[in-house]
Amino acid sequence: FPNRAGGLMSALTPEFDGKTIDLCNTGDPICSGGTRWASHLGYVPTLTNQAARFVAAKV
């Protein structure tokens, strides 16, 4: 889903600092306003694994 805030969540409020990460690929038309669909389809496995490690470290 797109980030309608237009920036990092931690920039909106300090409560999100350290609780969120930005994993948007450069050129992704969904989250970065880019035009490269390959960027949107290129999250698996690298960024999905990074997201899973980030969440697991928080529990």
C-alpha positions, 0 to 999 in steps of 0.5 A: 500500500502506498505511503500517503504521508509522503515520508518516513513514519518516524518523521511524522511523530517520534513515537514511530522512531525505531518501530518502523523501517522503510523498505521501498525499492527505488523506482517502485511505482507504488511506494516511491512514485517511480515507473519501474514495475520490476522494482515493485516485484523485486522484494522477495526474498531480500527485503521480505527477509529483512522485514521479518528480521526487523519484526522478530527483533521487536518481539 
